[in-house]
Amino acid sequence: MEIEVKLLARPGELSNVMRAVADVASVVREPAVKRLESRYYDTPCRKLLKSRMSLRVRRVGDGFVQTVKTEADGGFARGEWEKPVASFAPEMDGACDGLAEVFVTEIERNKMIVCFPAWRSDPSRIELALDAGTIRAGERELPVNEVELELIEGSTADVFDLGARLAEMLPLQ
């Protein structure tokens, strides 16, 4: 089960998030930058979306990883299953016929591991990802400026508290 909080940032605001997090958490692993290209799929009648599921294939180095996610009640915890695949084409063993690409994301991800709250003797370990890029669907394109906090170990409340702290310090939604 994955526990995460996503916050939207204004364009250009992500560098301020990096500075702000250093004021409230201790950085365990310094930021590493990755380029992510992902393709998301569904049926023409949006069967997966209606079932509160998503299917994506992401390029990882020279390979590809397919991920299926399910959304739990409340939207903060969800199931996640991954497997390597040969290309951007999903491999579903006939479980979901008629899949088509719905949209593509091209993201530059700046990821680090932090401990929060830093003052506590047993702080939670949280992955902080700063994503900047675009979402494309056909001819339409939207910018992405997002902060993602994902619990690695510790208290679920700490993920929410860190998100709330950053939103108090910066114009995040």
C-alpha positions as a Markdown table, in Angstrom:
| # | Residue | x | y | z |
|---|---|---|---|---|
| 1 | Met | 0.0 | 0.0 | 0.0 |
| 2 | Glu | 1.3 | 3.4 | -1.0 |
| 3 | Ile | 0.7 | 6.5 | 1.2 |
| 4 | Glu | 1.2 | 9.8 | -0.5 |
| 5 | Val | 0.2 | 13.4 | -0.6 |
| 6 | Lys | 0.4 | 15.5 | -3.8 |
| 7 | Leu | 0.6 | 19.3 | -3.7 |
| 8 | Leu | 0.4 | 21.7 | -6.7 |
| 9 | Ala | 3.0 | 24.4 | -7.0 |
| 10 | Arg | 3.1 | 27.5 | -9.2 |
| 11 | Pro | 5.6 | 27.5 | -12.1 |
| 12 | Gly | 9.1 | 28.3 | -10.7 |
| 13 | Glu | 8.1 | 27.6 | -7.1 |
| 14 | Leu | 9.7 | 24.1 | -6.8 |
| 15 | Ser | 13.2 | 25.5 | -6.0 |
| 16 | Asn | 11.6 | 27.3 | -3.0 |
| 17 | Val | 10.1 | 24.0 | -1.8 |
| 18 | Met | 13.6 | 22.5 | -1.8 |
| 19 | Arg | 14.9 | 25.3 | 0.4 |
| 20 | Ala | 11.8 | 25.2 | 2.7 |
| 21 | Val | 12.0 | 21.5 | 3.3 |
| 22 | Ala | 15.5 | 22.0 | 4.6 |
| 23 | Asp | 14.1 | 24.3 | 7.3 |
| 24 | Val | 11.6 | 21.7 | 8.7 |
| 25 | Ala | 13.1 | 18.3 | 7.9 |
| 26 | Ser | 16.6 | 16.7 | 7.8 |
| 27 | Val | 17.7 | 15.5 | 4.4 |
| 28 | Val | 18.9 | 11.9 | 4.5 |
| 29 | Arg | 19.6 | 11.5 | 0.8 |
| 30 | Glu | 20.6 | 14.4 | -1.3 |
| 31 | Pro | 18.4 | 15.3 | -4.4 |
| 32 | Ala | 18.8 | 13.2 | -7.5 |
| 33 | Val | 17.4 | 14.3 | -10.8 |
| 34 | Lys | 15.7 | 11.9 | -13.2 |
| 35 | Arg | 13.9 | 12.3 | -16.5 |
| 36 | Leu | 10.6 | 10.3 | -16.6 |
| 37 | Glu | 8.5 | 9.5 | -19.7 |
| 38 | Ser | 5.2 | 7.7 | -18.9 |
| 39 | Arg | 2.2 | 6.7 | -21.0 |
| 40 | Tyr | -1.2 | 6.1 | -19.5 |
| 41 | Tyr | -3.8 | 3.8 | -20.9 |
| 42 | Asp | -7.5 | 3.1 | -20.7 |
| 43 | Thr | -10.3 | 1.7 | -22.8 |
| 44 | Pro | -12.4 | 4.0 | -25.0 |
| 45 | Cys | -15.2 | 3.9 | -22.4 |
| 46 | Arg | -12.7 | 4.7 | -19.6 |
| 47 | Lys | -13.3 | 1.4 | -17.8 |
| 48 | Leu | -10.1 | 1.8 | -15.7 |
| 49 | Leu | -11.0 | 5.3 | -14.6 |
| 50 | Lys | -14.5 | 4.3 | -13.6 |
| 51 | Ser | -13.0 | 1.5 | -11.6 |
| 52 | Arg | -10.7 | 4.0 | -9.8 |
| 53 | Met | -7.6 | 2.4 | -11.4 |
| 54 | Ser | -4.7 | 3.6 | -13.6 |
| 55 | Leu | -2.4 | 1.8 | -15.9 |
| 56 | Arg | 0.9 | 3.3 | -16.9 |
| 57 | Val | 4.1 | 2.3 | -18.7 |
| 58 | Arg | 7.2 | 4.3 | -17.8 |
| 59 | Arg | 10.6 | 4.2 | -19.4 |
| 60 | Val | 13.2 | 3.4 | -16.8 |
| 61 | Gly | 16.8 | 3.6 | -18.1 |
| 62 | Asp | 16.9 | 1.2 | -21.1 |
| 63 | Gly | 13.8 | -0.7 | -20.0 |
| 64 | Phe | 10.1 | -0.2 | -19.3 |
| 65 | Val | 8.0 | -0.8 | -16.1 |
| 66 | Gln | 4.2 | -1.2 | -16.2 |
| 67 | Thr | 2.3 | 0.0 | -13.1 |
| 68 | Val | -1.3 | -0.6 | -12.1 |
| 69 | Lys | -2.6 | 1.5 | -9.2 |
| 70 | Thr | -5.9 | 1.3 | -7.4 |
| 71 | Glu | -7.3 | 4.2 | -5.4 |
| 72 | Ala | -8.5 | 3.6 | -1.9 |
| 73 | Asp | -11.3 | 5.6 | -0.1 |
| 74 | Gly | -10.0 | 9.1 | 0.6 |
| 75 | Gly | -7.5 | 9.0 | -2.2 |
| 76 | Phe | -4.3 | 9.0 | 0.0 |
| 77 | Ala | -3.6 | 5.2 | 0.2 |
| 78 | Arg | -3.6 | 3.0 | -2.8 |
| 79 | Gly | -2.5 | -0.4 | -4.1 |
| 80 | Glu | 0.4 | -0.5 | -6.6 |
| 81 | Trp | 1.7 | -3.4 | -8.7 |
| 82 | Glu | 4.7 | -3.2 | -11.1 |
| 83 | Lys | 6.3 | -5.5 | -13.6 |
| 84 | Pro | 8.9 | -5.1 | -16.3 |
| 85 | Val | 7.6 | -5.1 | -19.9 |
| 86 | Ala | 9.3 | -5.1 | -23.3 |
| 87 | Ser | 8.1 | -1.7 | -24.6 |
| 88 | Phe | 5.6 | 1.1 | -24.0 |
| 89 | Ala | 2.9 | -1.4 | -25.0 |
| 90 | Pro | 1.0 | -2.7 | -21.9 |
| 91 | Glu | 1.0 | -6.4 | -21.2 |
| 92 | Met | -2.3 | -7.3 | -19.7 |
| 93 | Asp | -2.7 | -11.0 | -20.7 |
| 94 | Gly | -6.1 | -10.2 | -22.3 |
| 95 | Ala | -7.5 | -9.0 | -19.0 |
| 96 | Cys | -8.4 | -5.6 | -20.5 |
| 97 | Asp | -9.0 | -5.6 | -24.3 |
| 98 | Gly | -9.2 | -2.4 | -26.3 |
| 99 | Leu | -6.6 | -0.4 | -24.3 |
| 100 | Ala | -5.4 | 2.9 | -26.0 |
| 101 | Glu | -3.0 | 5.6 | -24.9 |
| 102 | Val | -4.9 | 8.4 | -23.2 |
| 103 | Phe | -2.0 | 10.8 | -22.3 |
| 104 | Val | 1.8 | 11.1 | -22.0 |
| 105 | Thr | 3.8 | 12.8 | -19.3 |
| 106 | Glu | 7.3 | 14.1 | -19.6 |
| 107 | Ile | 8.7 | 15.0 | -16.2 |
| 108 | Glu | 12.0 | 16.1 | -14.7 |
| 109 | Arg | 11.9 | 14.6 | -11.1 |
| 110 | Asn | 14.1 | 15.9 | -8.4 |
| 111 | Lys | 13.8 | 13.3 | -5.6 |
| 112 | Met | 15.3 | 13.2 | -2.1 |
| 113 | Ile | 14.6 | 11.4 | 1.2 |
| 114 | Val | 13.9 | 13.4 | 4.3 |
| 115 | Cys | 13.2 | 12.6 | 8.0 |
| 116 | Phe | 10.3 | 14.5 | 9.6 |
| 117 | Pro | 9.9 | 15.9 | 12.1 |
| 118 | Ala | 13.7 | 16.4 | 12.4 |
| 119 | Trp | 13.6 | 17.1 | 16.1 |
| 120 | Arg | 11.9 | 13.7 | 17.1 |
| 121 | Ser | 14.1 | 10.7 | 18.0 |
| 122 | Asp | 12.1 | 8.5 | 15.7 |
| 123 | Pro | 11.2 | 10.7 | 12.7 |
| 124 | Ser | 9.4 | 9.2 | 9.7 |
| 125 | Arg | 11.3 | 8.7 | 6.4 |
| 126 | Ile | 9.5 | 10.4 | 3.5 |
| 127 | Glu | 10.4 | 10.5 | -0.1 |
| 128 | Leu | 10.0 | 14.1 | -1.5 |
| 129 | Ala | 9.7 | 14.4 | -5.3 |
| 130 | Leu | 9.5 | 17.7 | -7.1 |
| 131 | Asp | 8.1 | 17.2 | -10.6 |
| 132 | Ala | 8.2 | 19.7 | -13.4 |
| 133 | Gly | 7.2 | 19.0 | -17.0 |
| 134 | Thr | 4.1 | 18.5 | -19.2 |
| 135 | Ile | 1.1 | 16.3 | -19.7 |
| 136 | Arg | 0.1 | 15.8 | -23.4 |
| 137 | Ala | -3.2 | 14.4 | -24.6 |
| 138 | Gly | -3.5 | 14.6 | -28.4 |
| 139 | Glu | -3.0 | 18.3 | -29.3 |
| 140 | Arg | -3.6 | 19.5 | -25.8 |
| 141 | Glu | -0.8 | 20.1 | -23.3 |
| 142 | Leu | -0.7 | 21.2 | -19.7 |
| 143 | Pro | 2.3 | 22.1 | -17.4 |
| 144 | Val | 3.1 | 20.0 | -14.3 |
| 145 | Asn | 4.5 | 21.6 | -11.2 |
| 146 | Glu | 3.9 | 19.1 | -8.3 |
| 147 | Val | 5.3 | 18.2 | -4.9 |
| 148 | Glu | 4.8 | 14.5 | -4.0 |
| 149 | Leu | 5.4 | 13.2 | -0.5 |
| 150 | Glu | 5.4 | 9.4 | -0.1 |
| 151 | Leu | 5.8 | 7.6 | 3.2 |
| 152 | Ile | 8.7 | 5.2 | 3.3 |
| 153 | Glu | 8.5 | 4.3 | 7.0 |
| 154 | Gly | 6.9 | 5.8 | 10.0 |
| 155 | Ser | 3.7 | 7.6 | 10.7 |
| 156 | Thr | 1.1 | 8.4 | 8.1 |
| 157 | Ala | 0.3 | 11.6 | 10.1 |
| 158 | Asp | 3.8 | 12.8 | 9.5 |
| 159 | Val | 3.3 | 12.8 | 5.7 |
| 160 | Phe | 0.3 | 15.0 | 6.1 |
| 161 | Asp | 2.0 | 17.2 | 8.7 |
| 162 | Leu | 5.0 | 17.8 | 6.4 |
| 163 | Gly | 2.6 | 18.7 | 3.5 |
| 164 | Ala | 0.7 | 21.1 | 5.7 |
| 165 | Arg | 3.9 | 22.7 | 6.9 |
| 166 | Leu | 5.2 | 23.3 | 3.4 |
| 167 | Ala | 1.7 | 24.6 | 2.4 |
| 168 | Glu | 1.9 | 27.1 | 5.2 |
| 169 | Met | 5.3 | 28.3 | 4.1 |
| 170 | Leu | 4.7 | 28.4 | 0.3 |
| 171 | Pro | 1.8 | 28.9 | -2.1 |
| 172 | Leu | 1.0 | 25.2 | -2.5 |
| 173 | Gln | -2.4 | 23.6 | -3.0 |
